[in-house]
């Protein structure tokens, strides 16, 4: 069974559970298809879009001392961008709209996308509060400003003061300030990991999260 068929079947089952009240949005995390730099018809698509055959130039993707390697790499990445735009971002957005919801996505990662790729989703989201780097948060907020969108959300407090349970309310407040300075006006907190009663204390924790749950010692003083 093809993966897209499995995905469509799974998503349909989930949406059906909402009945007449579809979710506000469906979500895609950052593009993390590491190593998946190929697709079945890539050579044909490359030839159609770029006007020449990629096959004889494949060494240019791996070696720096190959003639025209920069130009070939540019054309190869541009082709991947166009394919992920058309076959993933635009496709899922159309699917979400057909099911009366929106597509919220973190539009960065691998395969490569461009700033304009953010226009293809309903809600562009960022991640990361680092101040001295150009973050995916600034990428999303920049796109939203360019396209006249008033909401920029961010996956917030991921990896904050790692390991889990080490982040304090002051750490959380400082990162929130950094995110707002980068254009964020909606926080998606990471996270509240499920922990069964039998797990004891401090319970299960998500490896990349600040742990917003009753297992955290400062939870009793956290305003709700």
C-alpha positions as a printed NumPy array, in Angstrom:
array([[  0.   ,   0.   ,   0.   ],
       [  1.374,   3.425,  -0.936],
       [  2.286,   5.851,   1.869],
       [ -0.024,   8.58 ,   0.525],
       [ -2.951,   6.146,   0.638],
       [ -2.122,   5.221,   4.237],
       [ -1.83 ,   8.911,   5.172],
       [ -5.16 ,   9.812,   3.549],
       [ -6.898,   6.893,   5.245],
       [ -5.458,   7.8  ,   8.663],
       [ -6.302,  11.492,   8.311],
       [ -9.832,  10.704,   7.168],
       [-10.399,   8.475,  10.211],
       [ -9.178,  11.225,  12.53 ],
       [-11.286,  13.939,  10.911],
       [-14.373,  11.741,  10.979],
       [-13.993,  11.549,  14.764],
       [-14.672,  15.316,  14.929],
       [-18.079,  14.901,  13.347],
       [-19.63 ,  18.239,  12.378],
       [-16.959,  20.239,  14.226],
       [-13.706,  19.965,  12.257],
       [-10.471,  20.972,  13.999],
       [ -9.201,  24.528,  13.658],
       [ -6.192,  23.213,  11.726],
       [ -4.156,  20.15 ,  10.849],
       [ -0.437,  20.432,  11.515],
       [  2.853,  19.537,   9.882],
       [  6.062,  19.769,  11.881],
       [  9.303,  20.973,  10.307],
       [ 10.388,  19.179,   7.131],
       [ 12.745,  16.492,   8.4  ],
       [ 12.941,  14.076,   5.492],
       [ 16.689,  13.734,   5.929],
       [ 18.428,  11.809,   3.174],
       [ 15.256,  11.614,   1.081],
       [ 16.701,  13.746,  -1.704],
       [ 15.151,  11.79 ,  -4.553],
       [ 11.753,  10.987,  -6.015],
       [ 10.675,   8.431,  -8.583],
       [ 10.458,  10.839, -11.49 ],
       [ 13.106,  13.345, -10.391],
       [ 15.212,  12.96 , -13.537],
       [ 12.21 ,  13.493, -15.781],
       [ 11.001,  16.445, -13.72 ],
       [ 14.479,  17.978, -13.689],
       [ 14.779,  17.689, -17.461],
       [ 11.327,  19.235, -17.983],
       [ 11.902,  22.119, -15.572],
       [ 15.591,  22.89 , -16.103],
       [ 15.987,  21.956, -19.749],
       [ 18.874,  19.5  , -19.491],
       [ 19.62 ,  16.011, -18.196],
       [ 20.788,  15.755, -14.585],
       [ 22.178,  12.212, -14.832],
       [ 25.563,  13.127, -16.414],
       [ 26.006,  15.849, -13.791],
       [ 25.307,  13.796, -10.664],
       [ 28.952,  14.01 ,  -9.451],
       [ 28.452,  17.775,  -9.117],
       [ 26.082,  17.116,  -6.224],
       [ 28.823,  15.398,  -4.226],
       [ 32.176,  16.844,  -5.281],
       [ 33.405,  20.437,  -5.253],
       [ 35.987,  20.07 ,  -8.031],
       [ 33.415,  19.26 , -10.715],
       [ 32.733,  21.86 , -13.45 ],
       [ 29.553,  23.896, -12.954],
       [ 28.891,  22.18 ,  -9.636],
       [ 27.339,  25.337,  -8.092],
       [ 24.916,  25.774, -11.009],
       [ 23.909,  22.113, -10.981],
       [ 23.342,  22.137,  -7.225],
       [ 21.209,  25.258,  -7.557],
       [ 19.057,  23.666, -10.258],
       [ 18.762,  20.414,  -8.298],
       [ 17.654,  22.216,  -5.105],
       [ 15.249,  24.426,  -7.056],
       [ 13.659,  21.334,  -8.566],
       [ 13.217,  19.771,  -5.121],
       [ 11.668,  23.014,  -3.882],
       [  9.163,  23.09 ,  -6.699],
       [  8.248,  19.452,  -6.125],
       [  7.709,  19.795,  -2.364],
       [  5.7  ,  22.97 ,  -2.983],
       [  3.414,  21.286,  -5.506],
       [  3.232,  17.747,  -4.172],
       [  3.162,  18.402,  -0.44 ],
       [  2.432,  21.95 ,   0.728],
       [ -0.128,  22.946,  -1.892],
       [ -1.637,  19.438,  -1.935],
       [ -2.191,  19.237,   1.83 ],
       [ -3.54 ,  22.795,   1.917],
       [ -6.103,  21.885,  -0.746],
       [ -6.98 ,  18.701,   1.159],
       [ -7.436,  20.636,   4.411],
       [ -9.651,  23.249,   2.78 ],
       [-11.779,  20.541,   1.197],
       [-12.333,  19.169,   4.708],
       [-13.243,  22.576,   6.185],
       [-10.062,  23.098,   8.14 ],
       [ -6.691,  24.798,   7.654],
       [ -3.126,  23.628,   7.16 ],
       [ -0.708,  24.953,   9.785],
       [  2.891,  24.085,   8.973],
       [  6.489,  24.779,   9.855],
       [  7.736,  25.479,   6.351],
       [ 11.453,  24.899,   6.652],
       [ 13.929,  22.038,   6.691],
       [ 14.706,  19.253,   4.234],
       [ 13.69 ,  19.048,   1.366],
       [ 14.608,  22.702,   0.82 ],
       [ 11.901,  25.317,   0.556],
       [ 11.953,  29.06 ,  -0.072],
       [ 10.457,  31.934,   1.887],
       [  7.653,  32.118,  -0.658],
       [  6.758,  28.481,   0.099],
       [  5.087,  29.787,   3.274],
       [  2.397,  31.327,   1.076],
       [  1.186,  27.849,   0.154],
       [ -0.057,  27.007,   3.666],
       [ -2.856,  28.613,   5.653],
       [ -0.856,  29.217,   8.825],
       [  2.945,  29.472,   8.723],
       [  4.625,  28.587,  12.015],
       [  8.16 ,  29.078,  13.307],
       [ 10.325,  27.45 ,  15.938],
       [ 13.222,  28.576,  18.089],
       [ 13.893,  31.66 ,  20.173],
       [ 17.6  ,  32.061,  19.522],
       [ 18.416,  35.741,  19.215],
       [ 21.789,  35.9  ,  17.47 ],
       [ 20.801,  33.658,  14.557],
       [ 18.287,  33.807,  11.737],
       [ 15.751,  31.337,  13.063],
       [ 12.802,  29.525,  11.495],
       [ 10.733,  31.849,  13.691],
       [ 11.98 ,  34.914,  11.789],
       [ 11.518,  33.021,   8.54 ],
       [  7.82 ,  32.438,   9.313],
       [  7.12 ,  35.909,  10.694],
       [  8.852,  37.526,   7.699],
       [  6.691,  35.53 ,   5.299],
       [  3.53 ,  36.333,   7.231],
       [  4.327,  40.051,   7.125],
       [  4.998,  39.871,   3.388],
       [  1.715,  38.071,   2.729],
       [ -0.42 ,  40.18 ,   5.069],
       [ -1.137,  37.509,   7.66 ],
       [ -1.76 ,  38.702,  11.196],
       [ -0.929,  35.527,  13.151],
       [  2.519,  34.01 ,  13.558],
       [  2.663,  31.009,  15.838],
       [  5.768,  29.277,  17.127],
       [  6.623,  25.902,  18.535],
       [  7.677,  27.367,  21.864],
       [ 10.143,  26.289,  24.549],
       [ 11.373,  23.213,  22.693],
       [ 14.822,  22.187,  23.958],
       [ 14.609,  24.967,  26.549],
       [ 17.334,  24.508,  29.154],
       [ 17.637,  20.841,  28.183],
       [ 17.486,  18.229,  29.888],
       [ 13.749,  17.984,  30.657],
       [ 12.505,  19.506,  33.934],
       [ 15.394,  21.978,  34.078],
       [ 13.512,  24.938,  32.561],
       [ 12.248,  27.416,  35.166],
       [  9.377,  29.909,  34.815],
       [ 12.012,  32.627,  34.316],
       [ 13.561,  30.641,  31.431],
       [ 10.116,  30.335,  29.873],
       [  9.424,  34.055,  30.249],
       [ 12.752,  35.046,  28.691],
       [ 12.21 ,  32.842,  25.646],
       [  8.658,  34.15 ,  25.272],
       [ 10.087,  37.667,  25.134],
       [ 12.581,  36.632,  22.459],
       [  9.849,  34.984,  20.407],
       [  7.629,  38.071,  20.577],
       [ 10.539,  40.263,  19.484],
       [ 10.771,  38.018,  16.404],
       [  7.118,  38.567,  15.52 ],
       [  5.365,  35.736,  17.345],
       [  1.893,  36.435,  18.735],
       [  0.68 ,  32.873,  19.281],
       [  2.513,  30.304,  21.41 ],
       [  2.206,  26.541,  20.948],
       [  3.713,  25.17 ,  24.148],
       [  6.007,  22.164,  24.061],
       [  4.908,  20.349,  25.81 ],
       [  2.664,  18.281,  28.039],
       [  3.929,  14.695,  27.709],
       [  1.528,  11.911,  28.553],
       [  2.554,   9.927,  31.615],
       [  0.507,   6.978,  32.973],
       [ -0.186,   6.848,  36.713],
       [  1.974,   3.751,  37.057],
       [  5.064,   5.607,  35.838],
       [  5.526,   7.319,  39.208],
       [  7.35 ,  10.601,  39.645],
       [  8.601,  12.534,  37.813],
       [  6.766,  10.597,  35.13 ],
       [  7.552,  10.373,  31.463],
       [  9.06 ,  13.342,  29.725],
       [  9.487,  14.347,  26.118],
       [ 13.182,  14.557,  25.319],
       [ 12.942,  18.   ,  23.681],
       [ 10.417,  19.799,  25.884],
       [ 10.275,  22.019,  28.923],
       [  7.592,  19.761,  30.535],
       [  4.436,  21.749,  31.24 ],
       [  2.613,  19.332,  33.507],
       [  1.655,  18.631,  37.096],
       [  4.831,  16.568,  37.45 ],
       [  6.904,  19.743,  37.362],
       [  7.742,  21.121,  40.871],
       [  6.774,  24.687,  39.931],
       [  3.431,  23.664,  38.429],
       [  1.399,  24.625,  41.539],
       [  2.411,  28.264,  41.122],
       [  1.924,  28.35 ,  37.342],
       [ -1.048,  30.577,  36.402],
       [ -3.711,  28.961,  34.26 ]])
